Amino acid sequence: MIVVAFFIIGLIIGSFLNVCIYRIPRGKSIVYPPSSCPLCGARLKWYDNIPVISYILLKGRCRYCKGKISPIYPVVELLTAIYSVLVYLKFGITLNTVFYLIFGYILIAASFIDFFHYIIPDSLTLSLAFVGLAYGIVNHELVHSIVGLIFGFVLLYVVAVLGKAIFKKEAMGGGDIKLLAALGTFVGVRGVLFTLFVASFLGSLVGVVLIASGNAKMSQRLPFGPYLSLSAIIYLFVGAELLAKVYGF
């Protein structure tokens, strides 16, 4: 029953994250007005806004204009629900679980926004940083969180400067730098190194596959935020234990 409860809560939060993903990049309020069809502007009834279920019942189309609804909506809802359940199964019901849930929710929103708009809003990175510092205070590791924040910022800033000097163009966006800094408040110095290494590997791997398949060009910009987010979540679940087993720290 607890697993089901976390899944349902995740679906509801995922529905709210869809609002954030759509409205924040457009400078719109995430509170008002209520949900409406992005195609025709029709105000949605509560029964048209049930996570995943409404999408299935409406066959992926708006009830009013019959326009196609993006499958991203149920994907975000299901992804958030699954993440919520995994956090519960891994960490149980504790205060830290609340922090880890917020951690993942912000990263899901930031990742999809970066994927579609190539930006990571400051409102999300700053929120993540503040939550991370609160996490450090609660766990009596505030210094650990602050050092992680500074290290994450400096590390990726240096990479960005060197990359620009070598390739004569922007190699890393400011949003990515702030995101890694915010992640550092949760994962610390080791987590920052792990996150950047894994994200670089995953990003390079996907980039090579896209270029080889003809779906991207060498000069094409790819969003890095989703890889940083995924790598940080991997660290949260298994990274710390993996480093301890492999390197003994």
C-alpha distance (Angstrom), angle and dihedral (degrees) to the residues before:
residue distance angle dihedral
M1 . . .
I2 3.80 . .
V3 3.79 90.9 .
V4 3.81 89.9 50.9
A5 3.81 90.0 48.8
F6 3.81 91.8 52.3
F7 3.80 90.2 47.1
I8 3.81 92.6 52.1
I9 3.80 92.3 45.1
G10 3.80 88.1 50.0
L11 3.80 91.0 52.8
I12 3.80 90.9 51.8
I13 3.80 92.6 47.2
G14 3.79 88.9 46.7
S15 3.80 89.8 55.7
F16 3.81 88.7 53.8
L17 3.81 90.9 47.4
N18 3.80 88.2 56.0
V19 3.79 87.6 58.8
C20 3.81 90.1 50.5
I21 3.81 92.9 47.0
Y22 3.78 91.8 52.0
R23 3.81 101.0 38.7
I24 3.81 107.9 34.0
P25 3.84 96.1 64.6
R26 3.79 88.4 48.4
G27 3.80 93.4 51.7
K28 3.79 93.3 -115.8
S29 3.80 129.0 141.7
I30 3.80 114.8 -97.2
V31 3.80 90.3 -151.6
Y32 3.80 105.3 47.8
P33 2.98 140.3 72.3
P34 3.83 104.2 29.7
S35 3.79 119.8 -111.1
S36 3.77 117.0 -62.2
C37 3.79 138.1 170.4
P38 3.83 108.8 -81.8
L39 3.81 89.2 -146.3
C40 3.82 105.2 48.4
G41 3.80 100.9 11.0
A42 3.82 94.1 -125.9
R43 3.80 113.5 157.9
L44 3.81 109.5 -111.6
K45 3.80 120.9 -127.2
W46 3.79 118.7 -131.5
Y47 3.81 91.0 -106.4
D48 3.80 89.8 55.9
N49 3.78 90.7 55.0
I50 3.81 102.5 55.4
P51 3.83 106.9 128.7
V52 3.82 113.6 -101.3
I53 3.83 93.3 -23.4
S54 3.81 94.5 73.4
Y55 3.80 90.6 48.5
I56 3.80 90.6 53.5
L57 3.81 95.0 44.5
L58 3.80 91.9 48.0
K59 3.81 90.1 45.9
G60 3.78 90.7 -126.8
R61 3.80 95.6 -57.9
C62 3.80 136.2 108.8
R63 3.80 112.8 -100.7
Y64 3.81 91.0 -136.5
C65 3.80 110.1 37.2
K66 3.83 97.2 18.3
G67 3.80 88.8 -131.1
K68 3.80 117.1 154.9
I69 3.80 115.7 -94.3
S70 3.79 114.7 -142.1
P71 3.83 113.6 -107.2
I72 3.79 86.1 -137.6
Y73 3.82 88.3 84.8
P74 3.82 97.1 65.3
V75 3.81 90.4 36.1
V76 3.81 91.1 58.7
E77 3.81 91.2 45.1
L78 3.80 93.8 50.1
L79 3.80 92.8 42.9
T80 3.80 90.9 52.3
A81 3.80 91.7 47.0
I82 3.80 92.9 50.0
Y83 3.80 91.4 47.1
S84 3.81 90.4 51.0
V85 3.79 91.9 52.9
L86 3.81 92.8 46.8
V87 3.81 91.4 51.6
Y88 3.80 90.5 51.8
L89 3.81 92.6 47.5
K90 3.81 91.3 48.9
F91 3.80 101.8 40.6
G92 3.80 105.9 17.7
I93 3.79 121.6 -147.3
T94 3.79 107.0 -34.3
L95 3.78 137.8 126.1
N96 3.80 89.1 -100.3
T97 3.79 88.7 57.9
V98 3.80 88.3 63.8
F99 3.80 90.2 52.8
Y100 3.81 92.3 47.4
L101 3.80 91.3 49.8
I102 3.81 92.3 51.8
F103 3.81 88.3 45.1
G104 3.79 91.8 57.0
Y105 3.80 95.8 40.2
I106 3.80 92.2 55.7
L107 3.80 91.1 46.7
I108 3.81 92.4 51.2
A109 3.80 91.0 53.1
A110 3.81 92.8 44.2
S111 3.81 92.4 48.2
F112 3.79 96.1 52.5
I113 3.80 92.4 44.3
D114 3.79 90.7 50.7
F115 3.80 91.3 45.9
F116 3.81 93.4 54.2
H117 3.82 102.3 29.8
Y118 3.83 105.9 22.4
I119 3.79 91.4 -126.0
I120 3.79 135.2 103.9
P121 3.82 107.9 -153.2
D122 3.80 117.0 -127.7
S123 3.80 88.7 -134.1
L124 3.80 89.1 67.6
T125 3.81 98.8 41.5
L126 3.80 92.3 46.1
S127 3.81 90.8 47.9
L128 3.80 89.7 50.3
A129 3.80 91.3 49.2
F130 3.82 93.2 50.3
V131 3.80 91.8 47.5
G132 3.80 89.3 48.0
L133 3.79 92.2 51.9
A134 3.81 89.5 48.9
Y135 3.80 87.3 50.8
G136 3.80 88.8 53.1
I137 3.80 91.6 50.4
V138 3.80 93.9 49.3
N139 3.81 91.5 49.0
H140 3.83 93.3 43.2
E141 3.82 89.3 -116.1
L142 3.79 101.4 110.7
V143 3.81 92.5 132.1
H144 3.80 88.8 51.1
S145 3.82 89.9 52.9
I146 3.81 94.2 46.5
V147 3.80 92.9 48.3
G148 3.80 89.6 48.2
L149 3.80 90.6 51.4
I150 3.80 93.7 49.8
F151 3.80 93.6 43.0
G152 3.82 92.6 49.0
F153 3.79 92.0 50.5
V154 3.80 96.4 45.1
L155 3.80 94.5 43.7
L156 3.80 96.2 53.6
Y157 3.80 92.5 37.5
V158 3.81 89.4 57.6
V159 3.80 89.9 47.7
A160 3.82 89.5 51.0
V161 3.81 93.2 49.5
L162 3.80 93.8 46.9
G163 3.80 91.6 44.7
K164 3.79 91.9 52.1
A165 3.79 91.3 48.1
I166 3.81 92.7 49.8
F167 3.81 101.2 39.1
K168 3.84 96.9 31.1
K169 3.81 91.4 -129.3
E170 3.78 139.1 74.4
A171 3.80 107.5 -67.0
M172 3.80 98.8 178.2
G173 3.78 131.0 25.0
G174 3.77 123.6 -127.2
G175 3.78 89.9 -120.3
D176 3.80 90.9 59.9
I177 3.80 90.9 51.0
K178 3.80 92.4 51.2
L179 3.80 91.3 45.0
L180 3.80 93.7 54.7
A181 3.81 89.1 46.8
A182 3.80 90.3 52.7
L183 3.80 90.8 46.7
G184 3.79 88.3 53.9
T185 3.80 90.6 66.4
F186 3.79 87.8 66.3
V187 3.79 105.1 32.0
G188 3.81 102.9 30.7
V189 3.80 127.4 -149.9
R190 3.81 96.5 -43.7
G191 3.77 91.0 47.0
V192 3.80 91.6 50.0
L193 3.80 91.5 53.4
F194 3.80 91.4 46.1
T195 3.80 92.3 46.9
L196 3.80 95.0 49.2
F197 3.81 93.6 45.6
V198 3.81 95.1 48.1
A199 3.82 92.8 41.7
S200 3.82 91.1 51.3
F201 3.79 90.8 49.1
L202 3.81 94.0 47.7
G203 3.79 92.9 43.7
S204 3.81 92.2 49.5
L205 3.80 91.8 46.8
V206 3.80 93.3 51.1
G207 3.81 90.8 43.7
V208 3.81 92.3 53.5
V209 3.81 91.3 48.3
L210 3.82 92.0 49.4
I211 3.80 92.9 47.7
A212 3.80 92.7 45.9
S213 3.80 91.1 50.1
G214 3.80 92.0 48.6
N215 3.81 94.0 -115.3
A216 3.81 94.3 115.2
K217 3.80 140.8 25.9
M218 3.79 129.4 -130.0
S219 3.80 90.6 -112.7
Q220 3.80 94.3 46.7
R221 3.79 117.1 114.6
L222 3.79 116.7 -124.3
P223 3.81 123.9 -163.2
F224 3.82 111.5 -108.9
G225 3.80 97.9 -171.6
P226 3.82 95.8 82.4
Y227 3.81 91.1 53.9
L228 3.80 92.6 48.4
S229 3.79 89.7 49.0
L230 3.80 94.9 47.8
S231 3.80 92.1 46.1
A232 3.80 92.0 50.2
I233 3.81 90.4 50.9
I234 3.81 89.8 49.2
Y235 3.80 88.1 52.7
L236 3.79 90.5 49.5
F237 3.80 92.0 55.4
V238 3.80 105.1 33.0
G239 3.81 110.8 -10.1
A240 3.80 99.0 89.2
E241 3.82 92.2 48.2
L242 3.81 91.0 45.6
L243 3.80 92.9 52.9
A244 3.79 90.3 47.2
K245 3.81 92.2 53.2
V246 3.80 97.1 42.4
Y247 3.80 101.5 37.4
G248 3.78 102.5 16.9
F249 3.81 96.8 -120.3
